[in-house]
Amino acid sequence: MPFALDLVMRLALGLSTLWGSLALLYRLPVSRPGRRLAALAWLLAGTGLLWLYWQGTRAVPAAGMATAMLALLAWWRRIRPARDLDWADDVAHQATGRRLGDRLVLDRVRCFDWQTRDRARIAWEAREYDLSRLASLDLFVSRWGRPGIAHVLLSFGFADARGGIGEFVAFSVEVRRERHEPFSELGGFFKRFELAIIAADERDLVRLRSNVRGESVTLYRVLLGKRERLALLLALVEEANRLEREPRFYHTITANCTTQVFALMRRIIGGLPVDHRLLLTGLLPSYVRDHGGLVPGHSLVELRRLGDITERARRADGDPDFSRRIREGVPGWGRA
């Protein structure tokens, strides 16, 4: 057998062994001990086939793994995302809503008052927003110490009756977990979680990350035209409505907080290129700046330094004027 083909076969056997064991571990519909036992059995069987292949037996290991993988993939394709499960409180509702003329009606805006990472006073409110007063778009980037890894939030600001900045509504693409189910980045590759778009008050969504979880949060004013800003807001609500009707799986790489927003933006602004910074979410501000989306006249380092709202958010913890206080000194703040 040619060396290149032999190498491909070895890699295929190894990857099939690893992928199959993880798929069973995360998605086999049995108890946790049963999943672990099935994953271990697959791993041992795959390792045995790989050992036979190394010993020079070619046909039996290849045929055995091919047969097992065909059966596994047939099962895998039948796994569908769920619509109605016992969801965790913070992802219980999608950001569903509708446009009624110049008004946007959101059915359930999350307004939790978080005490700890896992405990909050729960509140969901129906809210209306005057689309004629849509004045700003901000990008929040929240980091927790892993290089290049972050979570992004989009927040839309509405002018008050005097033309100043009034209320905000923030959107977050989230992992939709079942109650008491912990998040797993690895599980996110294996249909473990559904996808959700949440609308929330900033004092819930931003404060949770900066004040309660202790993450580092940076705010960037995004320069987007009024028409495009409105289109993005309505596209987020439309996508949340679609997810409510037709659930989708979250995926750690291809269906997460950045890729979902990018897909919507690409429908609004044609020609946006795919870039590795869309996979490393912490680098997203660099991508936005390179395409003219951040306030000019400042380097990216300056924008990051001046936009670091972490300490301001902690000082404004209980202030009803939380959104205004965290924007003090942020480049572009107050501009429509």
C-alpha positions, 0 to 999 in steps of 0.5 A: 500500500502506498505510504500516503494512503496508509497514513490516511487510513491510520488517521481515519481509524484514529479519528473515527475512534476518537469522534465516535467515543465522544459522540456516544459520551455526549449524545447516547440517550442513556444514563451518564454511566451508560454513556461512559461505558459505551464511549469506553467500549467504542474507544477500546474497540477502535484502539484494537482495530488500529492495533491490528492495522499497525500489525499489518492486517488491513482489510478487517480493521478498515471494514470493521470501522467503516461498518461501525461508523456507517451505523453510528452516522445513521443514528447521528443524523436522526438526532434533532434539536429540541424545542421544549425541554426543562431549560435553565432559567436564564435561557428559558425564552428566546427574544421573540417579537414583532414590528408594529409600524415604528414600534418593536414589541419584544415578548420577553426581555430578561431583567434578572437581578443576579446575586451569584453566578447561579442565583438571581431574582427572575424577571421577564418583561414584555417591552416596546421600543420606538424604532424611530429613536434607534440611535446607537449600536455597541459591541461588548466583548467579555473575556475570562482569561483564555487568549482569543476567547471571549463572548460578544453582546450587541446593545441597541440604544434608543434616544429619549424624548429630548434626544439624549441616550435613553434605554438600551436592549442587549442581545446575546447568542447563548448556549441553551442548556437544560436546568442544572446542565453545565456548559462544556465547550467540547460538548458544543461540538457534539449536539449537546446544546441548543442555540438561543438568542436572548434579549436583556436589560444591560444591567442584567446581561452586562453586569452578570459578566463584569460584576458577578462572574468577574470577567473583563468587559470592553465596550466599543461603539460601532459605526453603522448607518441608521438603515443597517442598524435597524436592519440588524436589530430586526434580523436578530428578532427574526432569527430568534423567532425562527429559532423558537419555531425551528430549533438549532444546535449550538456549535462551538465553532460554526454556530456561536455568538460571533458566527451568528451575528456575522451571518446576519451582518453579511446579509445586510452588508454584502462583501464582508470576508470570512476571517480567522478572527471570526473564530477567535472571538476575542479578536473580533474588534480588530476585524470590525475596526479593519472594516471601518466599524469602530470610532476613528482617531484611536488605535485599537489599543486605545479603544480597548483601554478607554472602552474597558468598563469593568471597574465602572460597571462594578462602581455602578452596580446598584445604580439605575443609571447603570448604562449611562455610567459605564459609557463615561469616557468610551470613545464615540459615546453619545453619538448617534 
